[in-house]
Amino acid sequence: MLSLAKLGRGSDGYYLDAVAKGAEDYYVGRGEAPGYWAGRGAELLGLDGEVTPETLRAILAGTAPDGSMLGARNRTVPGFDLTFSMPKSVSVLAALRPELSEQIVDACEVAVARSIAWLEDNACFSRRGHNGLEHIDGDGYVAAAFRHRTSRAGDPQLHWHVLVANTTRGPDGRWRTLDGTRVYPALRTAGFLFEAEMRYELTNRFGVQWRPARNGISEMDGVPAAVLRHFSKRRSQIEDRLAIKGYSSGRAAQVAALSTRDRKADPESDQTLRERWQRESESIGFEPASLDQLLDRPRRALVLDDEIPTALSPKGLTHRKSTFTRLDVLRDLAERAIDGATIDEVERVTSRLLEDPVAVDLGVDTNGSEDVELRSGRRIGTVTRRYSTRELLALEQRIIGLAVRRSTTPRPQLLPSVTKLVLAAKPGLSGEQRAAVHRLLTGERLVDCLIAAAGSGKTYSLNFAREIWEGSHYRVIGASLAARASKELEDQAHIPSRTIAQLLIDLDRGTEQLDDKTVLVIDEAAMVGTRALARLFDAADAGGSRLILVGDPHQRSSRSKPAACCAGSRSACRRSVSPRTAGSDTHGNGSRSPTFVPVRWVASSRPTKLTVASTSATPPTVPSSS
């Protein structure tokens, strides 16, 4: 596992001195191996070999060995702590098999070094110019690495603290602070790659096998779960605190870790530690000699290139979201390499996957800032290139085709004059809400969109529409991704609702039938996956029912796979939304009321682009394999 923390901030040099002193006590303490310099930036400064407290203090304070300044004098963050933690099974093997310990440490240090090198290539940047608007490539990290053997609870926990000073040399030879915002996005991927490299090294050296990875992390196969739990007292402390407080988020775990952190015990000698760990393992009925069964197992034949078709299948990279980036692919392949792979190998296969005919290059997303051209000629910076698959684009094209055809298919409509009279008797609606509901009720399209931000009175307006539909002998049903949202739709708009998953099951079983007297309302449509939405479109099309897509164009979910709908989620279709307002009325808290917007599909130079307007156009096509 790889984590990152800022070393701290202060004023007038006081806190920097405390950090340096803490670094001496904590990282160069008795009983642990001496620290060593790492990173290309350290080489540029002539730093090599063992770390001394004086030099470490100077570097963190922004002073080079020759006394020159490494960038700004009054930096608030002296550096970052990259912590590389080995899986518990690796730590247990090193602790209980001392004759293997040195080789295990060496294998792990190789993985740490290669991971740092990858971060230097992909997350070492700085800024210059007015307000730091210009992004520039950095020449590598000035880092000091320290190996620790134990957790704060005294259990075996092999880990490395890599202190990265907040400085790097730019292309012009000047030293500046690191752009920390570029480190965080790459950190998770670096962690996956580190785990894959570590598994590769240990598998090649000892013939161990691994359990399937979860979130990039895998334990060695053969170490009993009871042993892992016993030697994870620190984790148990954190989990107990979370259980007491009733929290479960990652941020809560960080707070729990800090609140339960005891002062680190006085260092113990290797001999003392191993004797204690030996006694503990025997006390729970585990003989260290049984670890022999972990070694020299047959190597499982896995060629990472063979994983490309699976990664590009519906159960792969696009299982939970419609697009993916190079970082997504790196993580996916690193996790698939069950017995490990070098970072170079994962990079190579990633390039092959992105060039596969099944993958579709959608171009780049940019936040408007300048991107960075590296010395290698590769551009990274603030630009993210996104990809999808032909299968998903074909599905979205089919959805668009159905939507266009159904949006131009006349249907019996409620008389506008009657609708106006009914709405006039509903004084609770604002002018904008009234206009939106009127357009929903009297429009001729079989597919319509209702753009509605939170607090705009969406369910309030839908309740009025439901009353009139039902009064005209239509059956109105609803569905949403989450049970919470479907219950809210039912409670507030009085539309019988269920989750989309349950609706699809009912449609497949035949216990739900859609017909031309059915109005199906899909709430939070921007969150619905393309594959699920395609099935809903097919069912509505087969029954001739009305389909109302309701959503917020700006709604996002990290776990969602946004669909090709007028709510404008960013997906393989490169969609955007331009909602037309029907007036200036607001509702409740001042937010804009829901606005009715019919659909228009606009062909563009990219695969597809979806917006909203008042006309319809021919749906775009999936780009050819050429």
GUVO-507641 format. One record per residue (C-alpha): y, x, z; residue in one letter. Coordinates in Angstrom, 3 decimals, decimal comma, padded with zeros to 6 digits. Each point is the difference from the previous one (the first is absolute). Example, Ala and Ser with C-alpha at 12.3 -4.5 7.8 and 13.67 -1.06 7.14 Angstrom:
<rs>
north east up type
-004,500 012,300 007,800 a
003,440 001,370 -000,660 s
</rs>
This chain:
<rs>
north east up type
000,000 000,000 000,000 m
003,522 001,157 -000,739 l
003,050 -001,151 001,950 s
003,645 001,035 000,083 l
002,626 000,037 002,745 a
003,534 001,304 000,217 k
000,402 002,870 002,433 l
003,150 -001,512 001,490 g
003,766 -000,005 -000,176 r
002,786 001,145 002,301 g
003,594 001,199 000,280 s
001,747 003,319 000,667 d
-003,234 001,884 -000,353 g
-001,364 -001,199 003,344 y
-002,881 -002,074 -001,360 y
-000,841 002,579 -002,653 l
-000,481 002,520 002,782 d
-002,225 -002,481 001,840 a
-002,067 -000,614 -003,121 v
-000,471 003,702 -000,563 a
-000,971 000,514 003,612 k
-002,368 -002,943 -000,227 g
-001,498 001,495 -003,116 a
-000,697 003,230 001,876 e
-001,640 -001,771 002,928 d
-001,865 -002,587 -001,996 y
-000,982 001,756 -003,199 y
-000,435 003,610 001,164 v
-001,593 -000,819 003,354 g
-002,770 001,922 001,702 r
-003,487 -000,874 -001,178 g
000,917 -001,002 -003,564 e
-000,089 002,143 -003,112 a
003,305 001,646 -000,979 p
002,040 -001,832 -002,596 g
000,371 001,337 -003,519 y
002,682 -000,353 -002,660 w
-000,731 -002,243 -002,968 a
001,744 -001,336 -003,081 g
001,732 001,502 -002,993 r
003,358 -000,135 001,771 g
-001,363 002,222 002,770 a
-001,060 002,545 -002,612 e
003,519 -000,010 -001,438 l
001,325 000,947 003,449 l
-002,596 002,730 000,432 g
-001,761 -001,898 002,788 l
-003,694 000,820 000,190 d
-002,720 000,211 002,603 g
000,350 -001,031 003,636 e
002,853 -002,210 001,197 v
002,166 001,358 002,809 t
002,014 -002,308 002,285 p
003,276 001,751 -000,818 e
-000,398 -000,373 -003,758 t
-001,183 -003,586 000,324 l
003,062 -000,847 002,109 r
002,300 001,589 -002,567 a
-001,580 -001,739 -003,003 i
000,152 -003,431 001,653 l
003,641 000,682 000,832 a
000,690 000,786 -003,668 g
000,232 003,793 000,175 t
-001,899 002,326 -002,346 a
-001,635 003,213 001,283 p
002,942 001,991 -001,419 d
002,482 -002,135 001,953 g
001,280 -002,028 -002,956 s
000,236 -003,781 000,245 m
-002,625 -002,222 -001,606 l
002,309 -002,803 -001,050 g
002,260 -002,080 002,213 a
000,625 001,174 003,543 r
000,129 -003,362 001,766 n
-003,174 -001,639 -001,253 r
-001,193 -002,898 002,134 t
-003,692 000,421 -000,851 v
-001,310 003,568 000,403 p
-003,284 -000,738 -001,715 g
-003,097 -002,133 -000,355 f
-003,422 000,148 001,629 d
-002,796 -000,589 -002,505 l
-003,152 -000,571 002,061 t
-003,339 000,408 -001,785 f
-002,739 -001,513 002,193 s
-003,670 000,485 -000,792 m
-002,421 -002,941 000,225 p
-001,544 -000,225 003,468 k
-003,468 000,867 -001,336 s
001,332 003,306 -001,363 v
001,609 000,817 003,343 s
-003,237 -000,840 001,836 v
-002,057 002,217 -002,316 l
002,393 002,910 000,530 a
000,015 -000,573 003,771 a
-003,745 -000,321 000,555 l
-001,178 002,541 -002,579 r
002,133 003,061 000,863 p
-001,840 002,199 -002,504 e
001,417 -002,228 -002,787 l
003,476 -000,354 001,467 s
001,633 002,891 -001,824 e
-001,290 -001,143 -003,401 q
001,079 -003,592 000,688 i
003,485 001,172 000,948 v
000,200 002,107 -003,149 d
-001,053 -002,940 -002,204 a
002,590 -002,260 001,624 c
002,745 002,605 -000,365 e
-000,726 000,171 -003,732 v
000,507 -003,779 -000,205 a
003,213 000,211 002,041 v
001,405 002,782 -002,204 a
-000,784 -001,831 -003,252 r
001,508 -003,220 001,341 s
003,211 001,809 000,937 i
000,097 001,487 -003,495 a
-000,377 -003,489 -001,507 w
002,848 -001,303 002,152 l
002,159 002,933 -001,088 e
-000,656 -000,954 -003,628 d
000,598 -003,710 000,504 n
002,245 -000,527 003,031 a
002,259 003,028 000,384 c
003,497 -001,043 -001,071 f
003,587 000,295 001,075 s
003,358 -001,459 -001,020 r
003,345 001,405 -001,005 r
003,348 -001,175 -001,286 g
002,305 -002,669 001,349 h
-001,883 -002,102 002,575 n
-003,195 001,735 -001,085 g
-000,344 -002,097 -003,139 l
-001,691 002,747 -002,013 e
-003,686 000,498 000,745 h
-001,297 003,555 -000,416 i
-003,386 001,652 000,172 d
-000,792 002,182 003,024 g
-001,713 003,396 000,023 d
-002,565 -000,921 002,648 g
-000,259 -000,380 003,753 y
000,743 002,431 002,791 v
-002,865 -000,980 002,292 a
-001,800 001,230 003,094 a
-003,574 -001,231 000,555 a
-001,654 -000,246 003,415 f
-003,635 -000,914 000,604 r
-000,983 -002,019 003,063 h
-003,506 -000,719 001,239 r
000,483 -002,940 002,364 t
001,685 -003,354 000,422 s
002,274 -000,732 002,951 r
-003,007 -001,607 001,685 a
-001,933 003,280 -000,273 g
-002,433 -001,180 -002,674 d
-000,973 002,041 -003,067 p
002,752 -000,672 -002,530 q
000,491 002,696 -002,599 l
003,458 -000,358 -001,499 h
002,824 002,011 -001,502 w
003,699 -000,417 000,711 h
001,921 001,230 -003,030 v
003,667 000,307 000,925 l
002,063 -000,289 -003,163 v
003,545 001,251 000,494 a
002,665 -002,281 -001,412 n
000,993 002,385 -002,773 t
-000,978 000,950 -003,532 t
001,464 002,182 -002,723 r
001,413 -001,757 -003,038 g
000,020 001,092 -003,664 p
003,381 001,678 000,547 d
-001,392 002,212 002,782 g
001,841 -001,829 002,788 r
-001,804 -001,319 003,062 w
000,490 -003,678 000,852 r
-001,595 -002,608 002,228 t
-003,078 -001,816 -001,240 l
000,274 -003,505 -001,387 d
-002,268 -001,650 002,555 g
-000,005 -003,273 -001,924 t
-002,131 001,692 -002,649 r
-002,591 001,216 002,509 v
-000,947 -003,367 001,462 y
-001,107 -001,724 -003,266 p
-002,376 002,886 -000,782 a
-001,376 000,364 003,527 l
-002,759 -002,621 -000,204 r
-001,283 001,397 -003,278 t
000,061 003,526 001,420 a
-002,144 -001,266 002,877 g
-002,612 -001,435 -002,372 f
-000,060 003,236 -002,002 l
-000,301 002,086 003,159 f
-003,023 -002,022 001,126 e
-001,664 000,372 -003,420 a
000,614 003,766 -000,051 e
-001,323 000,350 003,558 m
-003,169 -001,969 -000,839 r
-000,503 002,174 -003,064 y
000,258 003,239 001,986 e
-002,299 -001,126 002,813 l
-002,553 -001,529 -002,374 t
-000,216 003,201 -002,035 n
-000,288 002,233 003,061 r
-002,319 -002,045 002,210 f
-001,661 -002,627 -002,189 g
001,295 -002,904 002,115 v
000,253 -003,566 -001,262 q
002,699 -002,571 000,656 w
000,316 -003,667 000,727 r
002,099 -002,131 -002,375 p
003,700 000,705 000,487 a
002,346 -002,539 001,524 r
003,707 000,495 -000,616 n
-000,916 003,399 -001,383 g
-001,768 001,160 003,184 i
-003,747 000,538 000,295 s
-002,289 001,166 002,786 e
-003,014 002,229 -000,508 m
-003,220 -001,968 -000,314 d
-002,364 000,490 002,936 g
002,348 000,243 003,003 v
-000,702 -003,049 002,219 p
002,893 -002,406 000,471 a
-000,459 000,219 003,789 a
000,706 003,740 -000,125 v
003,134 -000,529 -002,088 l
001,244 -002,641 002,444 r
-000,709 002,164 003,047 h
002,021 002,889 -001,385 f
002,880 -002,289 -001,050 s
001,500 -000,670 003,432 k
003,547 000,435 -001,285 r
-000,539 -002,688 -002,612 r
-001,513 -002,267 002,646 s
003,133 000,427 002,134 q
002,188 -001,108 -002,909 i
-002,261 -002,933 -000,921 e
-000,091 -001,169 003,624 d
003,798 000,048 000,168 r
000,237 -001,984 -003,262 l
-002,495 -002,551 001,328 a
001,970 -000,420 003,234 i
003,253 -000,513 -001,918 k
-001,616 -002,133 -002,699 g
001,340 002,132 -002,855 y
-001,779 001,337 -003,079 s
002,576 001,488 -002,390 s
000,261 003,654 -000,952 g
003,395 000,236 001,675 r
-001,451 -001,467 003,194 a
-002,766 002,607 -000,109 a
002,628 002,751 -000,177 q
001,794 -001,437 003,018 v
-003,293 -000,313 001,882 a
-000,851 003,611 -000,833 a
003,296 001,173 001,480 l
-000,180 -002,201 003,086 s
-003,544 001,122 000,864 t
000,534 003,674 -000,770 r
-000,646 002,168 003,025 d
001,147 003,540 000,386 r
-002,403 002,232 -001,877 k
-002,447 001,645 002,425 a
000,058 003,726 000,583 d
-001,872 001,768 -002,802 p
-003,699 000,629 000,573 e
-002,028 002,835 -001,453 s
-002,416 -000,647 -002,843 d
-002,936 000,597 002,341 q
001,266 -002,470 002,607 t
000,673 -002,675 -002,606 l
-003,388 000,308 -001,666 r
-001,886 -000,089 003,275 e
001,870 -003,159 001,006 r
-000,556 -001,678 -003,351 w
-003,689 000,947 000,120 q
-000,369 -001,664 003,415 r
001,838 -003,111 -001,173 e
-002,172 -000,401 -003,096 s
-003,178 000,364 002,043 e
001,310 -002,534 002,534 s
000,030 -002,686 -002,705 i
-003,463 000,966 -001,249 g
001,040 002,067 -002,999 f
-001,485 003,444 -000,516 e
002,265 002,359 -001,980 p
-003,101 001,453 -001,652 a
-000,433 -003,321 -001,822 s
003,057 000,891 -002,080 l
-002,339 002,158 -002,084 d
-001,001 -003,143 -001,869 q
003,526 -000,189 -001,433 l
-000,367 003,291 -001,849 l
-001,537 001,006 -003,331 d
-000,393 -003,498 -001,355 r
-000,438 -000,493 -003,745 p
003,282 -000,234 -001,895 r
000,617 -003,436 -001,463 r
000,709 000,217 -003,695 a
003,403 -001,600 -000,527 l
002,091 000,888 -003,016 v
003,535 -001,170 000,675 l
000,613 -000,624 -003,718 d
-002,735 -002,644 000,121 d
002,097 -001,983 002,485 e
002,741 -000,701 -002,564 i
-001,535 -003,247 -001,397 p
-000,473 -001,398 003,514 t
003,520 000,984 001,041 a
001,401 -001,836 -003,045 l
-002,177 -003,083 000,515 s
001,255 -003,221 001,662 p
-001,504 001,237 003,285 k
001,865 003,305 -000,222 g
003,674 000,919 -000,080 l
001,142 -003,504 -001,007 t
-002,142 -001,855 002,531 h
002,948 -000,624 002,345 r
003,027 000,700 -002,189 k
000,882 -000,239 -003,659 s
001,396 003,478 -000,532 t
-000,712 003,456 001,321 f
001,565 003,443 000,037 t
-001,365 003,514 -000,275 r
000,026 000,247 003,801 l
-002,124 -003,157 000,186 d
-002,552 001,565 -002,351 v
-000,089 003,259 001,956 l
-000,783 -001,891 003,197 r
-002,600 -002,196 -001,658 d
-001,900 002,912 -001,540 l
000,275 002,148 003,136 a
-001,628 -002,796 001,972 e
-002,716 -000,504 -002,616 r
-000,977 003,682 000,268 a
-002,345 -000,743 002,885 i
-001,179 003,596 000,418 d
003,410 001,378 -000,804 g
001,884 001,475 -002,926 a
002,657 002,636 -000,405 t
003,575 -001,151 -000,383 i
000,057 001,630 -003,435 d
-003,045 -002,049 -001,016 e
001,538 -003,253 001,214 v
003,204 000,823 -001,901 e
-001,966 000,741 -003,178 r
-001,997 -003,246 000,114 v
003,164 -001,947 000,827 t
001,592 001,277 -003,208 s
-003,115 -001,024 -001,929 r
000,056 -003,492 001,501 l
003,651 -000,554 -000,874 l
-000,754 001,033 -003,591 e
-003,013 -002,327 -000,245 d
000,367 -002,756 -002,643 p
-000,584 -002,630 002,693 v
003,121 001,116 001,880 a
003,419 -001,139 -001,228 v
003,160 002,014 000,623 d
002,748 -002,456 000,945 l
002,812 002,530 000,131 g
002,105 000,846 003,027 v
001,751 -001,756 002,830 d
003,132 001,698 001,263 t
002,431 -000,814 002,760 n
002,848 001,264 -002,117 g
000,151 003,492 001,492 s
-000,531 003,179 -001,936 e
-003,567 001,248 -000,271 d
-001,060 003,622 000,457 v
-001,262 002,399 -002,622 e
-002,345 002,526 001,583 l
-000,319 003,593 -001,109 r
-003,290 -000,987 -001,632 s
001,887 -002,471 -002,196 g
-001,517 -002,978 001,815 r
002,463 -002,656 001,172 r
-000,517 -001,674 003,382 i
003,053 -000,864 002,067 g
000,863 -003,641 000,478 t
-001,903 -001,201 -003,053 v
-003,396 -001,685 000,361 t
-002,170 -000,553 -003,055 r
-002,200 -003,067 000,256 r
-003,270 -000,914 -001,693 y
-002,287 -002,998 -000,353 s
-003,176 -000,890 -001,902 t
-000,606 -001,807 -003,276 r
-002,145 -002,583 001,758 e
002,857 -000,949 002,312 l
002,591 -000,027 -002,781 l
-002,277 -002,216 -002,096 a
-000,294 -002,408 002,927 l
003,762 -000,108 000,385 e
000,396 -000,572 -003,726 q
-002,395 -002,945 000,283 r
001,981 -001,425 002,925 i
003,209 000,384 -001,964 i
-001,560 -001,657 -003,034 g
-001,126 -002,959 002,082 l
003,396 -000,243 001,675 a
001,865 000,064 -003,308 v
-002,288 -002,585 -001,569 r
000,117 -002,273 003,041 r
003,757 000,402 000,394 s
000,478 -001,404 -003,519 t
-002,572 -002,803 000,378 t
001,757 -003,346 000,528 p
-001,256 -002,032 002,951 r
000,864 -003,427 001,344 p
003,102 000,493 002,139 q
001,566 -001,959 002,796 l
003,039 -001,882 -001,228 l
003,157 002,028 000,776 p
001,943 -003,147 000,853 s
-002,609 -001,123 002,536 v
-000,276 003,496 001,453 t
003,765 000,225 000,473 k
000,049 -003,320 001,829 l
-002,803 001,114 002,331 v
001,623 003,368 000,673 l
003,346 -001,660 000,641 a
-001,642 -001,768 002,911 a
-000,992 003,364 001,504 k
003,204 001,208 001,672 p
-001,648 003,059 001,571 g
-000,134 001,952 -003,273 l
002,777 002,385 -000,989 s
001,376 -000,148 -003,512 g
-001,996 003,021 -001,092 e
-003,207 -001,289 001,587 q
000,518 -003,380 -001,640 r
000,430 001,645 -003,406 a
-003,133 002,100 000,465 a
-002,146 -002,959 001,056 v
001,367 -002,137 -002,843 h
-000,927 002,648 -002,562 r
-003,499 000,339 001,479 l
-000,590 -003,738 -000,179 l
001,423 -000,717 -003,442 t
-000,827 003,169 -001,919 g
-002,509 -000,195 -002,828 e
-001,796 003,280 000,622 r
-003,465 000,160 001,534 l
000,863 003,355 001,632 v
003,209 000,393 001,985 d
001,380 002,515 002,460 c
002,045 -000,612 003,119 l
001,742 003,173 001,159 i
000,553 -000,304 003,733 a
000,991 002,683 002,469 a
-000,768 -000,284 003,701 a
002,285 -002,505 001,707 g
000,961 -001,782 -003,209 s
-001,629 -003,302 000,940 g
-003,004 000,400 -002,299 k
-002,460 -002,174 001,927 t
002,769 -002,463 000,828 y
000,691 -000,459 -003,723 s
-003,688 -000,128 -000,922 l
-000,512 -002,786 002,521 n
002,481 -002,183 -001,911 f
-001,697 000,852 -003,305 a
-003,412 -000,849 001,483 r
001,193 -003,432 001,133 e
001,155 -000,882 -003,506 i
-003,088 001,438 -001,729 w
-002,293 -001,936 002,311 e
002,101 -003,129 -000,510 g
-000,674 000,425 -003,716 s
-003,773 000,207 000,636 h
-000,343 003,789 -000,231 y
-002,231 001,930 002,410 r
001,805 003,050 001,400 v
-001,998 002,911 001,466 i
001,049 003,489 001,013 g
-001,409 003,478 000,492 a
001,198 003,373 001,227 s
-001,487 003,432 000,615 l
000,261 -000,130 003,783 a
-001,305 -002,741 002,262 a
003,301 000,147 001,888 r
002,019 -000,727 -003,153 a
-002,294 -002,814 -001,131 s
000,218 -001,622 003,445 k
003,792 000,252 -000,109 e
000,030 -001,649 -003,433 l
-002,179 -002,811 001,328 e
001,894 -000,462 003,269 d
003,525 000,120 -001,430 q
-000,367 -001,328 -003,552 a
-002,952 -002,274 000,861 h
-001,914 001,343 -002,992 i
-003,763 000,279 000,725 p
-000,580 003,749 -000,304 s
-002,600 002,722 000,370 r
-000,267 003,688 -000,743 t
-000,304 001,066 -003,616 i
-003,376 001,569 000,775 a
-001,285 -003,334 001,325 q
001,475 -001,916 -002,934 l
-001,769 002,280 -002,479 l
-003,278 -000,466 001,874 i
000,449 -003,774 -000,074 d
000,784 000,078 -003,727 l
-003,093 002,107 -000,697 d
-002,207 -002,334 002,039 r
001,463 -003,084 -001,652 g
001,185 -001,458 003,309 t
003,585 000,154 -001,306 e
000,965 -001,503 -003,350 q
003,391 000,411 -001,671 l
001,141 -002,624 -002,511 d
003,134 -001,145 -001,794 d
001,126 -001,922 003,086 k
-000,133 003,104 002,215 t
002,941 002,206 000,954 v
-001,138 003,397 001,322 l
002,633 001,894 002,011 v
-000,649 003,746 000,444 i
002,141 001,339 002,832 d
000,969 003,682 000,278 e
-001,050 000,354 -003,635 a
001,562 003,454 -000,240 a
-002,757 001,233 002,288 m
-002,954 -001,447 -001,894 v
-002,215 002,434 -001,860 g
-000,253 -000,117 -003,763 t
-003,732 -000,724 000,018 r
000,341 -002,865 002,474 a
002,979 -001,451 -001,868 l
-001,928 000,130 -003,287 a
-002,745 -002,141 001,535 r
002,573 -002,483 001,295 l
001,653 -000,202 -003,420 f
-003,391 -000,582 -001,644 d
-000,847 -002,806 002,435 a
003,392 -001,671 -000,431 a
-000,202 000,346 -003,773 d
-003,494 -001,491 -000,144 a
001,056 -003,008 002,057 g
003,426 -000,433 -001,556 g
001,633 000,124 003,430 s
003,540 001,034 000,855 r
000,434 003,519 001,449 l
003,016 000,851 002,176 i
000,431 003,672 000,911 l
002,196 000,492 003,055 v
001,154 003,377 001,264 g
002,571 002,618 000,831 d
000,569 002,631 -002,726 p
000,545 002,677 002,653 h
-003,060 -000,769 002,090 q
-002,437 002,912 000,215 r
-003,264 000,812 001,731 s
-001,628 003,423 000,258 s
-003,406 -001,638 -000,326 r
000,888 -002,442 -002,777 s
-000,690 000,391 -003,673 k
002,999 -001,892 -001,414 p
-000,716 -002,376 -002,835 a
001,590 -000,882 -003,306 a
002,126 -002,849 001,274 c
003,612 -000,920 -000,177 c
000,561 001,105 003,580 a
000,528 003,447 -001,446 g
-002,347 002,303 001,889 s
-000,162 003,528 -001,296 r
-003,337 000,181 -001,778 s
-001,598 001,321 -003,119 a
002,243 -002,293 -002,038 c
003,171 001,770 001,203 r
001,467 -003,340 001,041 r
003,466 -000,785 001,255 s
001,823 -003,166 000,979 v
003,432 -001,300 -000,868 s
000,224 -003,334 001,856 p
002,602 -002,425 -001,275 r
001,911 -001,716 002,753 t
000,726 -003,703 -000,145 a
003,101 000,141 002,137 g
001,572 001,705 002,957 s
-001,482 -002,106 002,784 d
-001,743 001,729 002,845 t
-002,481 -001,226 002,552 h
-000,233 000,519 003,729 g
000,640 003,665 000,655 n
002,165 000,447 -003,063 g
-002,765 001,198 -002,323 s
-000,164 -001,473 -003,465 r
-002,054 -003,149 -000,491 s
-003,102 000,030 -002,198 p
000,809 000,042 -003,697 t
-002,089 -001,503 -002,778 f
-000,580 002,459 -002,815 v
-002,282 -000,570 -002,998 p
-001,897 002,894 -001,514 v
000,790 002,260 -002,932 r
-002,266 002,819 -001,128 w
001,904 002,756 -001,732 v
-001,631 002,714 -002,077 a
001,311 003,495 000,632 s
-000,754 003,634 -000,727 s
-002,229 000,071 003,071 r
-003,293 -001,918 000,150 p
001,570 -003,229 001,304 t
003,107 -001,093 001,789 k
000,324 -003,305 001,773 l
003,330 -001,562 000,907 t
001,225 -003,514 000,522 v
002,287 -001,968 -002,279 a
000,142 -003,319 -001,779 s
-002,066 000,663 -003,110 t
-003,462 001,199 -000,940 s
-001,056 002,816 -002,281 a
-003,173 001,513 -001,384 t
-002,026 001,868 002,628 p
-000,277 003,748 -000,500 p
-003,234 001,775 -000,752 t
-001,989 002,681 001,744 v
000,836 003,385 -001,543 p
-002,606 001,441 -002,327 s
-002,186 002,884 001,126 s
001,996 002,311 -002,224 s
</rs>
